[in-house]
Each structure stands twice: as C-alpha cells, then as structure tokens.
C-alpha cells in the first residue's frame, strides 16, 4: 500500500502558521514512507474564497520547501461536487440518511437541558427529497466509534451521543463533513494528519467512511497551536500569517525548524538542527498531544541564530530584497541608484551580528545610502546636550586633519578629542553618531565612518553643528 497524505487548506485568507506546521508534518511523513503528498484546495465556500489567496497558499508552501511540481495537485474541492452529491444519494438510498424539514428554530425549541443537538424528530417520518429539506446521516443508536490515532491513541466515542448530523443542505449541496470524506476516498488518502480542532468531527467522518463501504484512514491529530495566554491562535487577534513572517525577514529554514518543534523535539538537548535531521528523526507517535505554544520571541531568537550562521555572501544575498524593494518587500527609503552594493558588502559582517530579522537591515544601513540621515529626534535630544557643539567643532577639525581615513585612526582621534574634554569614548561618540547616522544605536561607529567616507562624514558633522546654532 502506498501511503498517501493530503494537506487541504481553504483559500479564505492568509496562510496560518498552524497550517504550515501541519503541511510540513504531512510532507515529512509522506517522504519517510516513500509516499505521496496531495494538495487539495477546499474552495467550496465561494463567498469567502479569492484566487489570490490560493496563489498565496502555493507561494507560502514554496517558501517552506514544499515546492510546486514536487507534490500531487493542487486539486480543487469544487471540482468534485458531482461525486459529493452522488455519495449523499447513495447514503439516502441505502437507508443511512433521511430528509429533515426542521428549521433551526424548531430544533432549538425541542432541545431540553439534557438533549445534545438534534433530537431525531424526522428520523422515521419518511420524508422524500424536497425544497428546503436537509439530508441527515442516521447515526447508529448503539455501540462505539473507535478512532485509531497515531498521536492520541484510540479515542472512543459513544454513538448515542452523536446526533444525526446534516450531510447535505436544503439546497442539495453537501456539507464539509461529507465532501471531505468523499474527496479523501477519491484520492486514496491513507493517513489524515491534521490539527486537534478537527478531532470532534472525526467519529462522524469515520461513520461516513464505514457507511460508504470504505476502510477509514489512519488518523493523527496534532496539538493545537496557542498563544502566550494558551488561547488558540486567531487570525483576528494574533500574528499568524506565514507571509507576514516571510516579508518581515524570517528565514525559511528557521521558520520550518521552529514550526516542527511545536509539539515535537529532535533527539538530544538541542532545538536548532539541520532539516535533514528533522526529516530523519520526526515521528508522529512521538508528537506531544498537549497544546503547543507559538512563542514569537523564541522564533525571533531562532531566526537571529540562523542569520548569524549564514556565510556572509549568503547574508548579503538574503538582504537584497529589503535593500532593493523586490518581490513583496516594500521599497527602502532611498532611490535605487543610491544603493551602493560595495558599501553594503563592507558593513554586512557588522550588520549580520546585530539583526534578528532581515527587515532590520534597512534602519541599520540607511545612513549609507541617503543623502541626509533620518534623524531620530529623541536620539538627537539625548545626544546633543551641553558641550555637544564644542565636541563637534573639535571632531570636525581633527577628522579633517587625518592622513588615514580608517576605523582605527578615527577611533583614536575621537578618543583624544573626548579626553581633552573629560569625556570617555562612549560619551564623546554619541553626538557624532547621531549627526552621521541619525540614531544613538547602530553599527560600530568608526567602521561606519570609514565606509561612509571623509567627505560625507564631514558634511553631516557640519550640518549638525549648524543645527545646534
């Protein structure tokens, strides 16, 4: 038997990090078993679907390494509407489903304190198909439904506690429960690996598999992903869009490494491991069923470690979209012809140790490419206190006289200027840094001045001095 897994997102918004985690788990499991990964777009909710969101799913999967052409699909659930209706008809004709004309208000009016869901009012009325009549599955009155789950063991559900659930609406369109089952049958899915939130639907779906005469798949319900308050990650409340992290400058390798740690851990006391190790060691039966905390601070630290581990030339290449405004990245505050690749290459090793996400490269190096620095007014007020004008005057004179414009000479010169005024280097360099870069923090000052050059440095120091008049 060839193992076949599927990832079945709905194109109703940005790509959720929890969905990305499930996709990776399916991908690795299929690869380990020599199986097939199937991508199915569940697009039957026409009112909420948009073509650009489907493309967003494909693009996000590309980014985390599940690339187009390496999997089967994408298939679109809407293409299988005929099969969904045929399955509903088979269940009706076989006595496993019946028509119901109860409205929601009718059901609510009959529901007592001890009644869970629909009370089976139309079960034996023998209603034929008709406008506005929903088709309900006839749940067995006795027995249990056992779900074989690689993560959760064998959850058992009493059939008498499962209501006769709707499988087709009053207009004849099948609901998600039935469509999902029929699609999995049609595509020969052997293992369903998905989030824990789907577990309550699983006994209903397994009953449908049994009623349609097909052996159900093996299930694996991985833990729900939660925020710091242990609430399920929400698109309306939390930062969950994979594209947002990508566009902020998280590395794909860091993101997928971190996502795989949500409910599972590699061997040994380690978390940052090569993807090849994760592919080899990941086991579904080792996934912890408890909710998994998506810690954005930890992810950020992860990403910083990955950035620092890059060869410098790879770091330069990774930063280029933020420096040139390509793809989905917003353009930087300088014009394209103002960007100097050689200048950036000179400071790249310094910047690489100081940023946690690639988008942070822009405020760290913008002083190199702008005609005038972007002045942080709070930084200006902090640095340009009494004595700053005198220090800038002295620094201008001393820097003009330098024979060698290099970091070591610049540092020694400013250190001497500061010492003459009873200032340690840290205090002496603050006005110079703000005058030249616009900020109180950033790349090492003297290496930055070396790359910026004598003329531009002196021009900015003089401009700052004029502003202090």
N, C-alpha and C positions, 0 to 999 in steps of 0.2 A: 504494500500500500504506500503510495506516495503521499507524504504529508503536504497538506495544502492549508495555509492560513490566509486570513484576509484582514485588511485594515479598511474600515468602512466609515469615513468621516462624512459629515453633512456640510455642504458649502454655504454655511449661513453666517459667516463672519471670519475673523482672523483665526489662524491655526493655533489651537490651545497647546500649551506645553505638556499637559497631561496626555493629549492625543499623540504628541510627538514621542512621549515615553512609550506608549502602547505600540506605536508603529515600530520603534526600534526593537522592542521585545519580540514582536511578531517576526521581524526581519531576521534577527539573530536565531530564533528558534527554527525558522524555515531553513536557514543556511546550515545550522548544525545537523539537521535531519536530512539534508540533501533534498529539501522540499521546495515548494513554490509559494511565493508571496503574491497575493492577489490584492489589487487596489480597486475598491468599489466606491463610487461616489453616490451617496444616498441623497438623491436630489428630488425626491417626490414632493417636498414642501415647496411648491412653486412660488408661493408668496414671499418666502424668505431667501430663496436661492439667487445667487448672482454669478454669471460666468467668470467674473474677475476673481471671485473667491475660490472657484475651482482651480484656476490658474495659480492662486496663492498657495493652495494645498500642494500642488505639484512642485512649485518653486521651493516651498519650505522643505519638502521631502528631499529634493535635490540637494539642498544646503546641508542637511544632516547625513547625507551619504546614501539615501535610498533614491537612486537616480533613474530617470526615465529610460526605459529600454531594458532595465535590469529586473523588472517585475512584470507580472501578467496584468493587463488592464491599461488605463482605467476603464472599468465598466460603469455604466450609469443605471441606477436602480429603476429610473423611469422607463428604461427600455424593456423591462421585464413585466410591465403592467399586465399583459395578457396572461402570463404564467401565474401571476398573483391571483387574478380573477378565476382562473381555471382551478387552482388549488382550493379556493373558497367554495367553488361549486362542488368539487369532489367531496369536501367535508360535509356539505349540506346534503348531498345525495346519499352519502353513506351514513347519515343519521348522527354525525358527530357535531353538527352545528344546527342551529334553528334561528328563525327570524323573530325579531322582537320589535314591537311598536311603542315601547315605553319611552317616554321622554325623560330627560334628566330630572325634571321636577317630579315626575311620577316615582322614579326610583328613590329620590330623596324623601318623598312623603311617606313611603313604606319602610324606610330604613329605621330600625329601632336601635336602642343603645347597644344591644348585643349583636346586631346584624352588621356583617362586614361586606360592603359593596352590594352588588346586585343580588336580589333575592330569588331569582329563577322564576319570576312571575309568568313569563311566556314559554317556559321550557316545554310544557305539554299542551300548548294551545294549538299547535299545528298550523301556524300562520304561513301562508305562502309568501313568496317574494312580493314586495310592493314598495311603492314610493315612500321614502322616509323610514323604512324598516331596516334596522341594523341586523347583521348576522353575528350571532354569539356562539362561541365554542361550548359544547356540552362537557363540562369538566366531570370526571368520574366522581361518584359520590363517596367512594371508599378508597382505601389504600394510600400509598405514599409515592411521591416522586423523588427519586434519589438523583442528585446531580453529582456526577463524578468530576471533581475539580482538582487540578494539579496544585493549586495554591491553598485551597480551603478544605481539602479532604472530600467528604461526602455529605454536604448539606442535605438535609431531608425535609420535605415539605408535605404536610398532610393535605391530601386533595380536597377534603371537605372545607378547608379554609381558603381555597382558591375559587373565586367567583367565576361564573360563566362570563368570560370576558369577550369583548367585541373583537371580531377579526375583519369585519367589513362594515363600512359606514352606511348610512341610509342612502347615499347616492351610489352605492356599489363599490366604492374604492376601498381596497384593502388597507388596514392599518399597519403601522410599523411592525408589530409583532409577527404578523403573518408574512409580510413582504420580506422581512429579514430572514425568516426561516426558509422561505422558498428560494431566495437568492443563494443562500448557503448550500442548499440542496443542489441547485442548478450548477453551481460552481465546484461542487465536490469538496467542500470545506471539511477538513477532518478535525481541526482544532480551532476553537474560538478563544482568543486571548484578548481580554478587554477589561475595562475598569470595573471596580467593585459595584459602582452605582447600577450596573445592569443586572446584578445578581437577583433582585426580586422578580425580574421578568423571566429568568431562566427556567423555572419549573413550567411556566406557561408555554414557553417556546419548546421545551422538551416534550411536553404533551402533544404539541402540534407535530413535531417530528414523528412521534410514535403513531399518531392518528393518520399521518400520511404514509406510513409504512416504511420509513427510512430510519436507519440507526442514527441516533443523535451524535454530534461531535463530542470530543473531549473538551471540557471547559477549563478555563484558567482565568479567574477574576483577580486581577492585580489590585493592590491597595489604592484607594482614592488619594489624590494629592491635595494637601491642605496648606493653609497659610499659617502665620505665626500664632493666630488665635485658634488654631485647629479647626478652622472652618474650610469647607470645600472651596477650592479656588474658583472664583467667579469672574467672568468677563466684565461684569459691571463694577466690581469692587477691587479686583487685584490686577496686577500686571501679568497677564497670562499669554499674550500673543507672541509666538515664536518669532514672527517677523520683526517685532519691536526690539527684541534682544539682538537679532541679527543686525538690524540697522543701527543699533547703538554701538555695535562693535564687539560683540561677543564672538569668539572663535567657534566654528562648528565643532571642532574636536573637543573643546572644553565643554560646550553645551551637551553634546551627546554623552560624554563621560559622566557629567553630573546627572543627567536625566536617568541614566542607568543605575545610579545609586539610590534612586527613590524607591526604596523597598527591597534593595538587594545590595550586597557588598562583595567585592573580589576577595580572594584569599589573602591572609596576612593582614598586618596593621597598615593598610595603605588604601588610598582612595583614588589618587591620580595614577592611572595605569594606561598603557598603550591599548588602543582599540582592539588589537589582535588578542590581547589577554582577556578582555571582556568577551569577545566572540568565543573564545575557547572555554572560559570558566562559567559563563552565565547558565543558570539552571532555573527553570520555572518552579520546581519543587523546593527551591531554596529562597524564594521570594517571601518576605515577611508580610503577612496579611494585614498588619496594623497600618493605619493611615500614615502616609509619607509626607514629611514636612518639606515644602519647597522653600528653601532659605535663600533669598536673593543675595544677602550679604555673603553667604558662603559661595554661591555661584560666582559672584564678583571676584572673590579672592581666588577661586579656581581659575578664572579667566586670566587674572593677573599672573598667576604662575605659568599658565600656558604661553602668555605673551612673552614673558621673560625667557622661556625655554626656546623660543624661535631663533634660528640663525638670523643675524642682523639683516641680511639681504631679504629674507622672507618677511621679516618685520616691516621693512621698507615697502615691499610689495603689498602687504596686508593693509598698510595705512593709506595707500594711494587713493582708494575711493573717497576717503574723507578729505584728502588734500586736493582732490580734483573735482569732487562732486559728481561722481559717475554712478550709474545704476539708480538705486532707490535712495541714495545718500544725498542729503541737502548740500548745496554748494557752500564752500567755505567763504569767509568774509573778504577774501582777496580775489582779484581778477585772475583768470587762467594764465595770462602772460606774466603775472607777478610771482608765480610759483617757481622756485629755483630748486630743481631736484638735487643738485650738488650740495647746496646749503643744507637741505634736509638730511641727506645722507651723512653729512658731517656731524649733525646733532642726534641722529637716530639712536646710536647706542646710549646716549644720555637719557633720551626720552623713553626708551624701552623699559628702563628700570622704574619709571615713575608713573606709569598709567596702568589702569586695571581694565579699561575697555578702549577700543581703538578710537572712538569718537573724542576721547580726551586729548588726542594728539593735536587737535586744532588749537585750543587755547594755550597749549604748551609751546607751540611754534609760530603762532600768528605774527609775533613781533618781527619775524624774519622776512615776511612777505608783504606786509602792509607798509604803505608809505609813512604812516604815523602809527604809533602804538595805540591800542584801545585802552584808554586809561580807566582803571577801576577807581572811582572817586573815593571810596572808603580806604583803599590802599594808599591813594595819594595823601589823604588827610592824616593817615597814620605815619607815613614816612617823611612827609615834608614839614617837619616841625622846626622849631627854632634851631638855627645853625645849619639847616639844610642848604640854604643859598650859599653860604660861605664854603661848605664842603663841595658843592657842585662847581663853584668857581675854581677851587683848587684842583679838583679832579680834571676839569677841562684843560687847565694849564699843564698838569702832569701828563695826561694822556697825549696831548699834542706833542710833547717833547719825547715821547717814547721812540726809540730806534727800532725796536722789535715789537710788532703787534701780535703777541701770543698770550695765552691764558696765564702762564706763569709770570710774565712781566706785568701784565695788567693787575694781577692779584698783589704782587709785591708793591706796585706803585700805589694802589688804593689803600693798602695796609699802612703804608708810610703816611699818606695823607690823613688817614684817620688817627694814627698815633700822635701826630702833631697837634691834634685837637682833643686828645684824651679819649678817643673812641676805639673800641675793639672793632675788628673787621666786620663782624655781624651788624653793628650799628652803622658803620661807615658805608656799607654797600647798599643799605636799604633805599636811600634816595636815588642812588644810581640805578638800581634795579627797576624801581617804579618809573623813572624817567625814560628808561630804554625799553622795558617790556610792558609797562602799564600795570604790573602786578607786584605783590610782595613775595610771592612764591612762584617757583617755576624751575626751569633747567638750571644747572650750575651757571652762575653769572659770568664768570670770566671766560669759560669756554663759549658761552653765548656771544659775548662781545667779540671774541676772536672771529667767529663765523660771520657776525653782522658786519664787521669791518670798521676801520677807523673813521671814515667819513660819516657813515650813517650813525655811528655811536655818538660822535661829537655833535652832529646836527641835533640829535634828540636831547642830549645834555644841555645844549644851548637853549633849545625850545623850552625845556623845563625851567631853566634859570629865568627866562623871560616871563614865564607864567608866575613865577614867585615874586616878581617885582610888585 
